[in-house]
Structure formats: structure tokens, C-alpha cells
Amino acid sequence: MGCSPYTKDFKQWLFADLAKRMLTSMLFFVLPITLFSGTTGKIAGTILDAETREALIGANVIVNAAIIDGKDVALAAPMGASTDAEGQYFILNLRPGTYVIEASFIGYQKQVLRGVVVEVDRTTKLDFNLSPQSLTSEEIVVTAERSPLVVMDQTSASAKISGEDIKALPVENFTDVIKLTAGVTTGLGGDIHIRGGRSSEIQYYVDGIAVSNPFNNALAVPVENNAIQELEVISGTFNAEYGQAMSGIVNMVTREGSEEFDASLSAYTGDFVSNRTGVFYNIDDFDALSQKYIEGNLSGPLPFLKNVTFFASGKYQKQNNWLYGQRVFMPGDSTNMTSPTPDDYYIESSGDSAAVPMAPYQNFSGMFKLTWQLSPLIKVSYKFMGNSGEGKFYGNYYKLNPDYLPTNYSWSQSHFLKWDQQINASTFYNVNIAYYERDSKNYKYENPADPRYRNVYKRGTFQPAFVLSTGGVDPNHSYQNSTTITGRADLMMQVNKYNLVKVGIEGRKHRLQYEYYKVFVNPVEYNDYVPRIPPLSAIDHNRYDEEPFEFAAYIQDKIEIEDLIVNLGLRFDYFDPNSVIPTNFSNPNNNPEYGALPENEAYNDVKAKTQLSPRLGLAFPISSQGVIHAAYGQFFQIPEFSRLYENREFEVIGSYSSFIGNADLDAQRTVMYEIGLQQQLNSYVAVDVTAFYRDIRNLLGTRLYSAANNTINYGRYINTDYGNVRGLTISTKLRLPESGITGGLDYTYQVATGIASDPKQAFYDAGGRNETTVIFVPLSWDLRHTANAYINYNIDSWGISVISRFNSGYPFTPLDPTTQRESSILELRNDGRYQSEFFMDLRAFKRFELGGYQAEIFLKVDNLLDTYRKDLLPELDPRDEQAQKDLQWDKVNSRYQYVLNPALQPVPREVKLGVKFDF
């Protein structure tokens, strides 16, 4: 049983409803504009006579080839421009990448500039000085600087990483690259935080389309490293073209097919190599095939179809991972340790004591893109992305009964169709339609009536605290399905030599289907052991099917004057949750037992929310190698939709046992300021120093309510929390191309404080009879000092890359010495600090020719130093361990074994060896 699939009729209705709502919103918001997030860049400059320094009017600039993997690949439709009366030119709508540019003028020597780097939302300045042509002169070929160390038109903090740079780093996926960026920190669980915001405050874009999972704002579709053309992390005050994010933007541009066939295939495998046997069970059992990876990509022209290219990539991985349990008990085993005489304990143990991976994972993901150059001015592309995976989440309590754990199954698909047309040299537009779907299921046995679920009955009931699970099976079933259809059109126009205007609209229609229930067995009531699903009216069975709608519009003007660059924008957001809220919070689910209201009076429709957010960014070039930037912006974000629709039936029982969502939540808001300096110190080093401040309001928090004659206390989300973040980032770039060395060092000093790290904190405090925080305290991901460094050495046929990461320690709430629980004293919330951490990762490779093809052997080592955290190991009072022995609870486990949780530790050293072939 689970969420029902889409039907054809529903999809037809969904497209029609989306179109209707977009038209309505466009009439409401009368700006004639389109939504556009960055996927292309611009080249601009002047062409002068090298001797007289006069402008050459009508000179030609042509982009006729891209450099891919060191080879020149001709463009299907070369792009170009001619200079005006002042010798100036510009070329718009260039995809990020490295190009060959030629400048020519009748009677003058042609110049060819190789290695020109174009980046998303950046203007690459390219000036030419042409000399009069003689009878013997040939074209001049010059190699451009790989990319400028200082970006003169950058008005806020941003990091761009090319696909080639990602390949060179010892990272498994693009999220590892994000974590290396200044202003980005990670929580104890590995979640990403940008400039001190919650992990849900990040918006993900793929090829200009927002593709966040509406349930939790995580990335909805997988993107593998081998499919990325350019990755951009905007940790600063982003422009009006980006929305529904409060702390940062991750923007990915995927690769397209080339005019020549190109292929790559790699396979690698390995395992964890660590001597931390006292922390990780079974870590000393090395299996070279424990972690397996295969990935590849293929690109080229599509046979039999003119001007059509394709790009395909895929990755398969199967991992046992490092968290193991021991099968001492089976789900059907029973235990009774209630007797006052330990000799009378009944402990059934039928397991084979085998080592069992408790966090295994396997996944296949792929992408296929078709690009049709319909004419020199029109390009059509279609892209499919999908994945299918399954895995388990480690549960420390079940490490002696590992077969208790359920399995999570997930898959996703996405389809993108784009029409791109150049109207003239100064104007182009896009039309986009996207559809993406994500499905997730979590259960032990697919059939809730499976007779093996009888093992949920009474298992664990007759064993004391500090004894690990001795039987039973997970009874929970959960199903999530989200689908989103996006319609978008966009326009970019170089109005004059100073103003580059972007305008746009976008509409997104979502459908969220969710169901959760807990299988139960009750022989007392039903006189059998048949597993059953509780009725929908029960607290242990929830379901909803919601269809929120979003609309956005913005206008953005990039003003480029010689000594000033301005990004000025205004954004409009509209959100309709299409849901209801109770009118009587003393009886939220309109229970007849407590005086039900008529259905039309019991619930109110939620009104749509709107907001305007201005954005301003400035860049002041102070020299040819230095620029000051400053930015201000207001940002809004509707909370994760799962918060809006949680417990959609508004069922409440007990005291502090129930929580309900709130579809009437307002947008969360932040105001961000920043100022910084980019300066090139010499020919190979540049530094970017940025100070920032964020004032955060309307954050998701909790309000407590009483129901049923004050006998039931429950919680509900409201916009009540607040916080602020202030900090300084220093980002340094190092580039010595003649020596094959590139590198960087990013440092972040940050103070992230707020009322609560978890929106439900006030609810948990009330349930535990603790005082609720009313003062600023460090947030759980508040790392005061973070530094990341990387260095690549690549010369001739071999190379090595090293990444190092440091942080000064996470905050934690000290234990109350009398209760050994987190202190309830308000001033002690997150008052302690864990120890600092330092990690290193390494990648080394050797290339060689094999049968006329390029081959490569490579080595990856994650956590090279095998760093672990002594401060996260249990510290027990010897009397507690003795009590465990005296009561003979150690017949199952020791007290230390009970409290030791290896999942809290960093991932141990992992060594992987592989081979790669380029065709």
C-alpha cells in the first residue's frame, strides 16, 4: 500500500492548471518579463589598431571552436559579432567552457586567442590590438590566461568550479566540492549550511531550473561529477533571478554533446583501512571489493541526423560501507529479563553471529541529453536524468539485531525541454518546460500483511534499559512521492553598451503525496497474530495529497561602466499552498467527542502569500588587478512543504505526543549585507576578503496549544524564531600553470546564533519540562573557524591532488551532572565545544597510452590520516559498568557497548584503486 501513481488524465489537468495559473499571475503582476537563472556567459571588449590605437569599425570576432579535454572541437553554429563605431563588441549566450576566439579585419593580421574561459553570469573582457597585414605575415596565435584570478564584475561572493577541476579533486560527488567553498560549513551529520543558515535554506538549480525536492528542499534529481560542465556556489547576496532561498544557491550547468565522438569509462573499488577496531566493529576485515564504482560517459554527433549531438553519462555504485552489526539475535527471538533473579532471565539468541553491513547502499544514476542546432540561431535540447537506489540507515540500538532495520527505496526521473533562439546580436530568449518526479519508500517487508510482522508484538517489552535490541522488526511504512511541472520563458537583452537586462517569469505546480502507518499486531483484541494497518483516523496512520503552486517574476539589470558594475534587481514571489487550517485549536481535528463544528466552519482555506525582494550589488574596480564589491538583498523562502502538511489530519493525543503542520506559514525572511575586496597579489596569487551579516526573521518555530479540556498539549509550527549570522571569509587562489600547480585556501570565521537549531525545540523542551530558549545561543552547526585547502600538481603524464579540511569544533549542550542528561539550564544550551577536526584526502594518477587510447591508473584515499574523535567516545562511571554486571545485563551487552555509537565518528580511512580509459 502506498501513494497512487499519476494517471494520464491528471497529468493533462496538471499542465492545463499550470498554464491557467501562470496566465492569471502574469495579469496580476504586469511586468512583461521572464524568469532566468544563469546558464551562460558573455564576452565583450574592443578591437583597436595596434599602431594608431584607433577603433577598427566592423572588425569581426568569431567563436568557432571549444576546447574539450585538450582537443579543439568545432561548434555546430559558430558565434560572432562585429565592432561598432567605438571598436566595441559583445557576444551573448555562450555556454560555460573554454574557447578558441579569432579576431579579424580586412588588411590586418588575424589574431587567434586560445583557452578563453567563459563562466556563468560573468563578462569575460577580451581586447584585441590588430597590426596591419604584410605580404609575409601569418595569423598570430596566443594562449589566453586559463581564467582571470580576479573577476572584475563579481558583485557578491561566488565560487565557480569547472568540470575539469572537479575531476582533478579527490571527491566522490559535487557536494564534496561545495563543502570546500568559503562560507560553507557542514553539520555533525554532514548536512550543508551556507553562511550559518539551516540546510533547507539552499536552492539547487540544474541548467537554470530549480530542482529542489519540495518535501525538504534537498536536490530532487541526481547529478554526477562526469556530467557537470560548471558548478557555481553563490554564498553571497545573490541576484533577483534566484529565489526561494535564504542562504545560498548551488547552480549546475551540465555538459552537451560535441561534434566529435568522445568517451570515457572508469571502474574502481576498495575498502576501509583502519586500526580503530575499538570504535568500528569488523573494520579489520578488509575486502577489496566491498566498495564498487563504475562510471562513464559518451558524447558525439547522432548518426543519420544532421546537426544533432548527444551526451550520455551514468554511474553505478554498490557500497557495504563501514558500519557493521553482529547478528546475535534474529527478529523472531524473545527475551524476558524482568525476573528479580538473573538466573531466571530468558534470552533467546538464534543468530549466527555473522558481521552484517547496517548501512549498505547501491544506486544507479544516469543522464541523456540531445541537442539539435536547428539553425545558426535556434537550438533545441532535451535532457533526461534519473536514478534508482536502495539502502539502509544505521541504528545503533539494533547492532546485535541488524535484521530489524528497514530498507529505503528511492527513484527519480526528470525531463527538460528547452528552446533557445537568438533574435539578433543583442537579444536572445529561452522557452523551458520541465517535469521531475521523486519517489521514496521505506519498510522492512513490502506487504504490510506479511506474517513475519508478527515479530513486532511484545519484542523489547520485557528487557531493561541499557540492553540492546534482542528481537523484533521495524513496523513502520512510509511513502513519499513528489512531482513538479515547471513552465518558463526567459529573455536577455543588451540594451546598450552599458545595460544587460534579464527579465523573466516562472510557474511551478507541485503534487505531494505522503502516507505513513505503523503495522500492529494485537492478539488480545483480535484473538490472532495477523498484522494490520491502523485506520486512517488513528494517530499512527497519516496520509495527504497536496498541490501547492508557486509563481515568480523578476527584472535584473547589469550595468557595466568602466569604473562601476551594478547588479540591480527586483523579485516578486507568489505561493498558494492550496490547503486548510483548523479554526478551533482546542479541537483541531474536529473530534465529535469534544464538540465538532460543521465541516464548512471547522476549517479555513489558506490565503496565498506574496512578497517583493529588492537586490543590489556593486563592484568598484580600483585597479586592473583589484576590485571592491558590496551587496544588499532581502530574501524570502517558504518553509519545506513537509512542515506545512505534517499531520494533515490534525490528530492530537496525549501530552506533548502530537505535532501538527501549518499550511498558513508565512515566508521566512533574511536581510543580507556584505562588502569585500578581490586583489591579485602577483601573477599567480589572488585573494578575496568578504565580510557579511545576516539578520534572520520569521524562522520556523513552535507554538504550544492545549486541547480537550487542557488534557492534551501539542505543538504547531509558526513563524516565531529568529537569529543572526556574522562572519568573514578569505579565499585565496594559487595558479602556476608553467609548473602544473593550482591550489586554493578558503578560511571562514563565522558566528551563527539563534533561538533554536531545530524548529521543534520549544516542543521538545516543554515535553522534557525544560526551559525554552529566549536568548541567542550558538546554533548546532556554528563552527567559528573553518579552513579548506587544496593543491593539484599535474605535469606530463602524472599528478597528485590533496585536500585538507579544518574546523574548530561543534557546539554541544553539557550534561547535567546529577541526571547525566542534557542540561535544562538555559544559559548552558550549546555552551560546550567539541574538539577541533582535521582531515586530508588524496588522489594520485598516472596516464599512459594503451592500444592507441589514453589510459589512467588512479588512487583515491579519503581521510588519509584516519582521523577519529576521542571526545565522542563514551566516558563511563565505573560504577555504571559494574551495575550492568551485577544485574547480569551484560549477558547481552556491556554498558560501554550500549553507549558507543560509531555513527557519530568521522568516516574511517577509505582506499580506492581504479582504472580509467578515454576513447
N, C-alpha and C positions, 0 to 999 in steps of 0.2 A: 504494500500500500504506500502511496506517495503522491507527489504532485502530478496532476494530469498533464500530458503533453499538449503543445499547441495544436490547434486544428487549422485547416486551410481557411475556414470562414473567419476565425479570429484574426489571423494574420491580415486578411483583406480588410477587416474592420479596423485593425490597428493602423494600417497605412492611411486609410481614409480619415480616421480620427486625428492622426498626427498632422495631416495636411490641413484639416479644418482648424485645428488649434493654432498652427503656425500662422495661417492667414488672419485669424482673429487677433493674435498677438501683434502681428505686423500692423494691423489697422490701429491697434491700441497704442503702439509705440511707433510713431510715424517716421522715424529715421529710415531713409531708403538705403539700408546697409546690410552687410552680411558678416557672419562670424568667421574668423580666420585665425588659426594658431599656426605658428611658424613652421614651415617645412622647406623654405627656400631662402636664398640669399641674393645679394646684389653686388655687381662690380661697377665701379664708377671711377672716372679720372679725366685727365686731359692729355692731348697729343700736341706737342709743340715742335717747331723747327729747332733742331739741336744747335744750330749756329746763331740764328737771329732771335730765338726764343719767342717767335710769333706763333699764334694759333694756326693750326692746319685745319681748315674748314672742309668737311666732307671726308675726312680720313676714316678708314674702316677698321673696326675691331671685331674679330671673329673668334668665337669659342667653337673649335671644330673637333676636339678630342678630350677624353677624360683619361687620367692615368689610374689604372686599376691593377693592383698587385705588381706595380713596376712596369706595366705594359701600356702603350698608347692604344686606346680603343676609340675609334671614330664614333661621333654622335650620329644618331639616326637623323636628327634635324639640327644642324649647326645653328648656333645663336649668334647674333651680332648687332652692331649699332654703328651709326655714323656720327661724327662730331658736329657740333653746332658752330655758330659764329664765334664763340669764345674757345673753340677747340675742346669742348667738354662732351662727354658721352656717358651713358649708363646702360647696363644690361640687367633686366629683372628676371625673376622666376628661374634662377639657377639652383638646382639641387645641391646639397652639400657634397663636397668632394674635392678632388684635385684635378686641375685642368691644364690644357695647353692653349695659350691665347696668342693670337698673332695680330699685329697692327701694321697697316699698310696705307700708302698714299702714292698716287702717281708721281713718278720722278724721285721717289725717296726709297731708301733702303728698308726692306721689310724687317721687322723685329718679331721674333718668336719667344715668348716667355713661358717656360715650362715650370710645372709644380705650383701653380697658383691655387691657393686653398680658399674655398668658398664655404662659409658657415651659415647656419640658420639665423635669420634675423640680423645679419651683420652686413655692413657695406665694406667690401674689400677695395681699398684705394689702389689704383693701378695707373700710373702715369707713364707715358712714352715720350722719348725725345728722338725723333727720326732725323737721320742725316741724308742730305741729297745723294742720289744714287750715281755711282760712277760706272764706267763700262765693265770694270772687273769686280765690282762689289757683289757679295753674296748676302743672303739673309743672315741676320745676327740672331743667334740662339743663346738665350740667357736662362739660367736656372733661378727661379724665384726662391726667396726665403720660405721655408716649409710653411709657416704661418706666423703672423706677427706676434711677438711676445706681449705687446700692449695693444689692446683693442680700443681704438680711439672713440668709437661710437657706442661703447657699453655704458649704460646709464644706471645699472644695478648689478649686484653680484651674480655671476653666472659662470658655470664651468661647462665647456664643450669638450667631448672626448670622441675622437673618430673611431670607426670600427677597427681600423688598423691598430690603433693604440690599445683598444680593448683586447685584441688578440695577443698582444705582446705582454700583457699583465698576467700574473698568476691568479686569475679569478675564474670562478666557475660560471657565474651569471652576472648580468648587468647590475643587480642590486649590490654586489660587492664593490663595483666601481662607484656607485652612488655614495657608499659609506666612506670613501676616501676623500670626499669633497669637503672643503671648508664650510662650516656652518651646519654640517650634518653629524648627528650623533646616533647611537643605537642604544636601545633599552637592554635590560638584562636578558630578555627573550629574543634579542636580535632584531626587533622591530625598528623601523627607520623614523627618526624625528629630525625635522628641518627647523633650525632656529628656535628650538625649545618647544615647538608645537606638538600636539598629540599626533600619533602616527596616522590617524584618519584625516588629518588636515592637508594631505598631499593629493594632488590631482595628477593622473597619468594620461599622457597623450601619445598616440601612435599615428604617425603620418597626419598630424593635425586634428585627429578625432579624439575626444575624451573617451577613455575606455576603462573607467573605474567601475568595480563591482558595486552596484547600488546598495547591497546589503551592508558592506563595511568599508567602502572606498578603497579597497585594495585593487591591484591591477586585475582586470577581468579576463584578459587574454594573454597567453604566454608569449614572450619574445626572447628568442635565444641570441647569444652573442654573435653567431655567424650570420645573422640576418640584419644586424644593425649597421646602418651607414654612418649615423652620427647620433650620439646621446648628449642631451643637454640637461643639466641640473640647474634650475633657477632657484637659488636660495635667497635671493633678494626681493626687492619690491618689483614684482612682475607687472607687465603691461596689461592694458584693459582687454586684450584679446584672450587672456586666460581668466577663467572664473571657477567658482565652486571649489576654491582652495584658500586656505588662510596662511599657510606657512611656506609652501613651495610647490614647484612644478617640475615634473620629470617628462621631458619631451623626446621621443624617439622617432627617427626617420629611418625607414627600412630600405634595404637595397632593391635595386631594379635590375632587370636583365640587361646584358651587354650585347654588342653586335658580334662578338666572338665567343665561341664556346669556352667555358671555364668551369672547372670542377675541383672540389676538394673533399677528401674523406679522411677522418681521423678516428682512431679507436684507442682507448686507454683503460687501464684497470689498476687496482691497487687495494690497499687496506690500511688500517690504523696501526701505527708502530709506536708503542708507548710502554713504559715500565710502571705506569700508575695502576698496578693491579689492586691496590688497596682502595681505589676510587671506582674503577671501571671493571665490572665483572666480565671475564672472558676476553679481556683486551690483549692478553698474551697469546691468544690462538690466532696466529697470522694466516690469512687466506688471501693469496694474491688475486683471486677472482671475486672477492667479497663486494667490491665496488666496481661496477662496469658501466662504461660510457661509449656510445658510438654516435658520431655526428658528421654531417656532410652537407654540401650544397652544390647545385648545378645551375649554370646560367648560360644563356646564349640566345640566338635567333630561333624562332619557332619554324620548323620546316614547313614548306609549302605555303606559308603566309608571309607576304611581304611586309616589312616594317613592324613586325610583331616579335617582341622578345619576351623571355620568361626568366624567372628566378625561383628556384625551389630549394628549401632547406629543411632539415629535420634533425632531431636529436632523440636518442633513446638512452635512458639511464635506469639502472637497477642497483639499489643500494641496500645492504643489510644494516648499515650504519653502526654506531659504536655503543648503543645502549642495549644491553642484553639482560634477560632474566633467566631464572633456573626453573624448569618445570618440575617442581617438587610436588605441587598439588594440581589436580585436574578440576574443571568446573563442577563435576558431579560429586566431589569429595565433601564430607560433612565433618564438622568439628564442634565439640561441646566442652568448653573449659570453665563451666560455671560451678563446678563442684568445689567445695572448700578444701578438698583433699586432692592435691595434684596427681596422685597416683590413679585417681579415678577419671582423669581427663580422657576424653575420646577424641583422637586426632586421626582422621583417615587421610592417608597420603598415598595416592596411586600413580603419581607422576614418575617419569623415567629419569628425572634429574638432568635432562639434556639442556644445553645452553640454547636459548631461543631469542632471536632478534625481536626487540619490542618496539622499534621504530623503523621498520623496513619501509622502503618507498620505491616505486617504479613508475615511470612516466614516459610517454612518447608525445612529442610536440612537433609541429611542422608548419611551414608557410609555403604558399604558392602564389606568385604574382605574375600577371600578364600585363604587358604594356604595348599598346598599339599607337604608333605615331601615324595618326590618320592623315595628317598633312603637316607641312612645316610649322603650322601654327596651332594644331589641335592634337592633343594627346589624351587617350582613354586608357584607364588602368583598372584592373580588377585584382583584388587580393583576398585570399583565404588564409585564415590562421586557425589552428585548432590544437587540442591536446586531450589526452586521456591518461589518467593516473590513479593509483591507489596506494594507500599506506596506512600506518597506524601512528598514534600519538602515545608517547611513553607515559605510563602511570606507575609511579614509584611504589605505591601501596600494593601493586599486583605483581611485583617482581618474582614472587615464588609461585604465582598462579598466572603466568603470562597469557594463557589461552582465554582469560577473562575479557581481554581487550577487543573492542570492535574494530572494524576496518572502515576507512573513509574512501569513498569512490567519487571521483570528480571527472568531468569532461567539459570542454568548452568549444565553441565554434564562433567564428566571426567572418563576415563578408563585407568588403568595402568596394564600392564602385565610384570612380571619380572621372569627371570630365574636366579637362584643363585646356583653356583656349586663350591664346594671345590675341588681343584685339588689334593692338598696334604696339609700337616700340615702348610705349609708356603705360600700357594698361593690359591687365590680364584678369581672368576670373576662373573660379572653380565651381563645380556643382558636385556635391557628395551625397551619397546615401550609404548608410552603414547599418548593419544588423549584427548584434552579438548576443550570445546566449551562454550562460554558465549554469551547470547543474552539479549539485553535491549531495551525496547520500552517506549516512553514517549509521552502521548497525553491525551486530555480530552475525546474525543469521537473517537473510533477506526476507524469509517468510515469518511474520510475527507469530504464526501458529506452529512454528517448528517445535516438536516435542522436547528438544534439548533446552528450550527456555524454562522448562520446569525447574531447572537448577537455580533460578532466581529466588525460589521460595526458601526462606529462613537461612540462607547461606550468609555467614558472618554475624548472625544474630547472637550466637552463643560463644563468642570469643571476646576477650577483653581488649582494652586499649593497648597500644604498643605491640600488637601482634598483627603481622601482615596477613593479607587475604589468603584464606585456606580453602576457598571454593567459591562457586557461583560464576555467573556470567553477566555481562553488561546488558541491562534490559532496555536501553534507550534506542529509539529510532528517530532520526532527524533527516529532513529532506528540504533542500533549498533549490529553487530554480528562478533565475532572473533572466529576462530578455529585455533588450533595449533596441529601439529603432531610432536612428538619427537622420534628420534631413538638414542639409546645409548648403548654402551657396556663399561664395566669397568674392571679393573684388579688391585688387590693389592697383593704385594709380599714382604714377609720378606726375603730380600736378604741374610742377615746375622744377627747376634745378634745386630748390630748397625743400620742397614738401613731398614726402612719400606717404600717401594716405591709405589706410586699410579700413574697410568697413564690413560689417557682417551681421548675420542672424543665424540662429540655430535652434531647432526644436528637438527635444528628446522625450520619447514615450517609453516608459518602463512598465514591465509587469513583474511583480514579485510574488512568488508562490512559496509558501512555507508550511511545513507540518512537523509536529513533534509529538511523540507519545512514548509512554513507558509501559512495556509489556508487564502484566502482573499475573500471578498465579495465587488463587485463594481457595484451597480445598475446604476451608471452614464454611464459606458462603455457598460454594457451588458443588461441594462434595466430589471434586475431581481435581486433577492437576493439569488441566488444559490451559495453555497460555491464552490470554485475552488482551484485547485492546480496550482501554477505558473509553467511556462515551465522550463525545466532544464537549460535553458540559463539565467534565472533570478537570481538575487543575493540572493533571498530568497528560492532558491531550489538548494541544493548541493548533490552530490552523488559520491561515489568512491568504487572501488572494487580492492584492492591491495594485493599482495602476496610476502611480503619480506621473505628473507631466512637468517638464522644465522648458523654459524658453529664455533665450539670452540674446542681447544685441550690444554692439559696441561700435565706437568710432575711435580710431587711433591715427595720430599724425606724427610722423617722424620728421622733424625739421633739422636739416643739416646745413649749418652755416660754417664758415671757415673756422671760427673760434668757439662754436657752440653747437651742441647737438641736443635736441629736446624731444623726448617722447611724451606726448600729451594725449590722454585718453579718457573716455567716459564709458562705463559699462552699466547696462540695465539687466537685471535678473528677475525672472518670474518663476514661481513654483506653486503648483497646485497638488496637494497630497491626495486629493480625491478620497477623503475618509471622514470619519466622525469621531467625536469625543463625548463622554458622558456629561449629562447636565447635573447629575446628583452624585457627588463624590463620596457621599455617605453610603451609597448603594450603586457602585459603578457598573456592575453587570446586570442591574435592574432585576435583582432577585425578588420574586413574588413573596418570599418569606419575610422580606423587610420592607414591603410596600412598593410594588412596582408601579411605574408610570406608564401611560400609553406609549407605544413604540415611537410615535412621532414627537413625543415630548422627552423621551428618555435620552435621546442623542441629538447633538447639533452637528450640522455639516461644518467642516473646517474651511475658513476663507483662505484664498490664495495669498501668498506673500510676494512682495516686490521690494526691490532695493536698487539704489543708484550708487555707484562707486567710482569716484574720480581717481586718476592715476597721473603722476607727474615724475618724469625722470630727466636729469640734466647731466651732460658731460661737457667739461671745460678743458679742452686741450691746452696745456701750459707750455708744451714744447713738442718737438717731433717725437719725443720718447716718453712723454708723461701726460696724464690726464686726470682731472679731478671729477668724480661723479657724485651725484646726490639724488635722492629719490624719496617720494612720499606717496602713500596709497592707502585707500580704505578697501578692505576685503571682507567678503561675506561668504558663508558656507552653511547650507542646510545640513544638520547632523545626519549621520548614517541612517539610511531608511529603516534598518532593523530596529533602531531606537524609537522611531515613530510608531511602528506597528507591533512592537513587543507585547505579548499577551493581549492580542487584538480583541479577545472576548471579555476583557476586563474582569477576569475571575480573581477573587481575593479570598484567602483563608488564613486562619491562624494569626499570630502576631509576628510581624517582620518576616513573613514567609512568602509574601507576594509582592510583585512589582509589575506595573503596567506602563505601556508606552504612551506617547503623546503626539498625535498627528498634527497638533496645533503649535508645535515648537517653532519659534522664530529662528531666523538665521543667526549663527554665531558670527561675531564681528571682531575684527582687529584693525588697528591703525598702525602702520609700519613706517619708520623713518630710517634712513641710512645715509652715510656720507663716507666717501673713500677716495683713495689715491692709487692709480696704477703708475708705476715708474720703471722704465728699463734702466738697469744699473750699468750694464755694459752690453757687449754684443751677444752674450749668452745667458744672462740672468735678468729676470724682471720680477717685481714684487707688487702685490695688490693688497693694500691695507684698508679694511672697511669696518666702521663702527655702526651698530644698528640698535634699534629699540623697538619693541612691540608692546602695545597696550591692547590687552585681550578682554573682551566683554561678551556677555550673553553666552558664555560657555555652558555646555550641557552639565546639569547637576540634578539634585534630588529634592523633592518636597515630600514630606510625610503627611499622611492622611489617616483619619480614623473612620471606620465603617462598622455597621451592625452594632449600634448602641455602644460604640467605643470598645468593643471586644476584639476588633481586628485592626491592626496597624499595618499599613502597606506604603510602598513608595511609588512615586511617579516622576518621570523626567520633566524638568522645566529648565528654562534658561536662567540660571542663577549664579554660576561660578564665574570667576574672573582670575586674571593673572597678568604678569608681565615678564618680558624677557629682554635682557640687555647683554650685549656682548661685542667682541672684537674678533675679526678673522684676519689672518695673514696668510696669503697664498703666494708661494714662490715657484717660478718656473726656471728650469735649467735646460739649456739646449746647446750641445756641442756636436753638430752633425758631422763635422770632419773627423771626429773621434768616435762616432757611433754612440754617443751618450745623450740620453734625455732623462729628465727627472723632475721632481717637484716635491715641495714640502708645504703642507697645509696645517695651520695651527688655529684653534678656536678657543677663545676664552668666553664663557657664557654663564649667565646666572638666570636660571629658569625657575620662577616661583609662581605659586598659585594657591587657590583654596584646596584643590584636590586633584590627584593624578587620575583617579577613577571617577566617572560621573556618578556612580552609586556609592561613593564613600560615605556620605551622610547616612544612607540607609544601613550600611554595614555598621557604622558607629552606633546608631540607635539600637540595632539588634544586639550588639555586644555591650550595650549600656556604657559606651564610651562617649566622651565629649566630642562634639562636632567641631571641626576646624573653622575658625572665623578669622584667622590671620594667614598671611602668606607663609608658606613653608616650601622647601625645595621639592620640586616635582621628582618623581621616581627616576626619570631619565636625565636629571640635572647633572651633567658632567662638566665641572668647572674648567678643566683643561683637557683638550683633545689634540693630538698631533698625528698626522699621517704623512709618511714619506714613501716615495718610490723612486727607483732608478733602473733604467734599462741600458744595457750595453749590448749593442748589436753590430758586429763587424764581420765582414765577409760571410762565412757560412755558419757562424755560431753566435750564440748570445745568451745572456742571463738577465733576469728581472727579479728584483726583490722589493717587496712591500713590507713596511713596518708600521705598526699602529700602537699608540699610547693613549691611555686615558687615566685620569686622576682618581677614579673610584666613584661608584654609585652611592647615593644616599640610602639609608635604611632607618627604620624605627627601632631603637634599642629595646631589649626585653625588660619587662618589669621583673626585678629580682625576686619578688615574692610569688609571682604567678608563672614566670618563665614564658609569658606571652607578650605580644607587642604592647608597649606601654600605652596606657589610656591617657597619660598626661599630655595635654595639648601642646606644650612647648617642646615635647620630645618627638613629635611626628617628623620622620625623616631627618632626625638630628644627627644620626651617626653617619659614618662614611666607610665603605669597604676599601680595601687596599687598591692601589693603582694596578693597571694591567699593561703588559707589553707583549706584542705578538709580531712574528715575522712569517711571511710566505715567500716561496721561491719558485721560479720557473727557469729551466735551462733547456737549450735545444741545440741540435747540430743538424745542418742541412747537407744533402749530398744528392748527386744525380743517380737515378736508378732506372735503367731501361729507357732513357730519354725523358724521364719525368723527374720533377722535383720531389724529393722525399725528406722527411724530417723525423728525427727521434727526439722526444722531449720528456722531461721530468718535471712533475709538479709536487711540491711539498707544502702543505698547509700546516700552520702552527709549527714552524720549523724547530722552535725551541721547546716544544711540548709543554707550553705554559699551562699551569693549573692554579687554582685559587685555594691556598691553605685556609684563608679566613672564612671560606664557605664550607669547610669540613666541620662536622659536629663537634662540640665541646661538651662532654657529658660529665655530670657529677658522678663520681664513682659509686655513690650510694644508689643512684638510679639503675646503674648496671647490675649492682648487687641485688636490688629489689627484683629485677627481671629474673635473676637466677633463683632467688629464694622462692618466688611464686612458680617457678619452673615454666615460665612463659618462654624461656629460651629453648624449650623443646621445638619451637617453631623458628624463632629468630632472636638474636641479641638486641638489646636496646640500641646499640650503635648501628646495627644493620637496619633497624627500623627508620632511624632519622637520617641516615646517609642517603642523599639524593644526587646521583651522578648527573642528572639532567641540569643541575644548577651550575655545573662546571663548564668551562670552555671546551670546545670540541678538541679531543686529543690530536696529536700529530698524525696526519694522513699523507701517505706517499703513493703517487700515481705515476705510472710509466706508460708511454704511448707512442704511437707512430702516426704520421700524417703524410698524405700524398696529395700533391697538386697536379692537376692534369690540364 
